[in-house]
Amino acid sequence: MARAYRHFIPGYNWHITHRCHKRDFLLKFAKDRTRWMELLFEAKMKFSLSILNFIITSNHIHLILSSSENPQAIPGAMQLIAGRTAQEYNRRKKRKGAFWQDRYHATAIESGKHLWRCLVYVDLNMVRAGVVNHPSEWKWSGYHEIQHPKDRYRLIDHRALKRLLNVDSHERLATAHLDWISSQLIEKPQRQKHFVESIAVGGEPFIKKLQTALGIKSIGKKKRRLRSDEYHLRETIEKYGNEDRIPQHKDELKEPWDNTIPLVL
């Protein structure tokens, strides 16, 4: 598989996806997903991350960030989180070898309705996999904090989220968030590969602006229309792959110390 695209340009929103090696369920235990969230908080503090949403499944993660003027903030944060996750897991399991499958993938997402769509796409990950019926049923995600901000150890940057989604209060953010989710649940959520395989997703002017910012790196990349108001800049060779693998065996749903929440993906 070709290397995943991750050329960060300051001032953009980025949807990051990272899959476990060979799609193995290396994050199937609750303590490993909780630890990933702890490392995300550590990276947030160290690199001043602006986190808009996230979800940790049993074999991959999604993370939406708003980038700062420091082009090394996101790569540095991802190196910290991915590196420490792998080191601690391998040490505990007395395991050797890769934990993550190659590099993570990053897609630039335009603010406003395009960011809304990506935000809810992340929220509905475990619904698409058939593990839960509603995002509120999956503990390891940003959904809960978007709906109910924490007083301490907060991960989600609500100020940035409201600004980028064009809402002026937390109450309106929470209500609109639920409305977007409800509308997608009615339509039965489907995988939208442009959010995990593209260089960028947004309106046509946004795509053209990003192409200009990429300069020579945009040569050969193709702009494609997704719907009347949305385009994506396509990869020409590489594909990130299908992150929504359904478990192939009932044992993949089990967790020794927690039988109340099915764990897959």
ChimeraX attribute file (.defattr): number of C-alpha atoms within 10 A of each C-alpha:
attribute: neighborCount
match mode: 1-to-1
recipient: residues
	/A:1	10
	/A:2	10
	/A:3	13
	/A:4	20
	/A:5	19
	/A:6	17
	/A:7	14
	/A:8	20
	/A:9	18
	/A:10	14
	/A:11	13
	/A:12	19
	/A:13	25
	/A:14	27
	/A:15	27
	/A:16	22
	/A:17	23
	/A:18	24
	/A:19	27
	/A:20	21
	/A:21	16
	/A:22	13
	/A:23	19
	/A:24	16
	/A:25	19
	/A:26	20
	/A:27	25
	/A:28	22
	/A:29	18
	/A:30	19
	/A:31	10
	/A:32	17
	/A:33	22
	/A:34	15
	/A:35	16
	/A:36	20
	/A:37	20
	/A:38	15
	/A:39	19
	/A:40	22
	/A:41	21
	/A:42	18
	/A:43	20
	/A:44	19
	/A:45	14
	/A:46	13
	/A:47	17
	/A:48	16
	/A:49	22
	/A:50	22
	/A:51	24
	/A:52	25
	/A:53	26
	/A:54	24
	/A:55	24
	/A:56	27
	/A:57	25
	/A:58	23
	/A:59	23
	/A:60	24
	/A:61	23
	/A:62	25
	/A:63	21
	/A:64	26
	/A:65	24
	/A:66	23
	/A:67	21
	/A:68	18
	/A:69	10
	/A:70	13
	/A:71	14
	/A:72	14
	/A:73	20
	/A:74	25
	/A:75	14
	/A:76	13
	/A:77	22
	/A:78	17
	/A:79	13
	/A:80	16
	/A:81	19
	/A:82	18
	/A:83	13
	/A:84	15
	/A:85	19
	/A:86	19
	/A:87	14
	/A:88	14
	/A:89	16
	/A:90	15
	/A:91	10
	/A:92	9
	/A:93	8
	/A:94	8
	/A:95	13
	/A:96	11
	/A:97	8
	/A:98	13
	/A:99	22
	/A:100	21
	/A:101	15
	/A:102	16
	/A:103	16
	/A:104	21
	/A:105	23
	/A:106	28
	/A:107	26
	/A:108	30
	/A:109	30
	/A:110	22
	/A:111	22
	/A:112	16
	/A:113	17
	/A:114	17
	/A:115	23
	/A:116	20
	/A:117	17
	/A:118	22
	/A:119	25
	/A:120	20
	/A:121	21
	/A:122	24
	/A:123	25
	/A:124	26
	/A:125	27
	/A:126	23
	/A:127	20
	/A:128	20
	/A:129	19
	/A:130	16
	/A:131	20
	/A:132	17
	/A:133	14
	/A:134	17
	/A:135	23
	/A:136	15
	/A:137	15
	/A:138	24
	/A:139	15
	/A:140	18
	/A:141	24
	/A:142	27
	/A:143	26
	/A:144	17
	/A:145	16
	/A:146	20
	/A:147	16
	/A:148	12
	/A:149	18
	/A:150	12
	/A:151	6
	/A:152	6
	/A:153	11
	/A:154	13
	/A:155	24
	/A:156	25
	/A:157	18
	/A:158	20
	/A:159	14
	/A:160	15
	/A:161	24
	/A:162	17
	/A:163	13
	/A:164	18
	/A:165	18
	/A:166	15
	/A:167	16
	/A:168	11
	/A:169	12
	/A:170	17
	/A:171	12
	/A:172	13
	/A:173	19
	/A:174	17
	/A:175	11
	/A:176	15
	/A:177	18
	/A:178	16
	/A:179	12
	/A:180	15
	/A:181	20
	/A:182	14
	/A:183	11
	/A:184	16
	/A:185	16
	/A:186	8
	/A:187	8
	/A:188	10
	/A:189	17
	/A:190	15
	/A:191	15
	/A:192	10
	/A:193	13
	/A:194	18
	/A:195	22
	/A:196	24
	/A:197	23
	/A:198	26
	/A:199	30
	/A:200	28
	/A:201	31
	/A:202	23
	/A:203	21
	/A:204	17
	/A:205	10
	/A:206	19
	/A:207	23
	/A:208	15
	/A:209	10
	/A:210	18
	/A:211	20
	/A:212	12
	/A:213	12
	/A:214	14
	/A:215	9
	/A:216	9
	/A:217	11
	/A:218	17
	/A:219	10
	/A:220	11
	/A:221	15
	/A:222	14
	/A:223	19
	/A:224	14
	/A:225	14
	/A:226	13
	/A:227	9
	/A:228	8
	/A:229	11
	/A:230	17
	/A:231	21
	/A:232	26
	/A:233	25
	/A:234	20
	/A:235	20
	/A:236	12
	/A:237	10
	/A:238	14
	/A:239	18
	/A:240	22
	/A:241	13
	/A:242	12
	/A:243	22
	/A:244	19
	/A:245	13
	/A:246	14
	/A:247	17
	/A:248	9
	/A:249	8
	/A:250	8
	/A:251	10
	/A:252	16
	/A:253	17
	/A:254	17
	/A:255	15
	/A:256	6
	/A:257	8
	/A:258	11
	/A:259	10
	/A:260	8
	/A:261	15
	/A:262	15
	/A:263	25
	/A:264	26
	/A:265	26
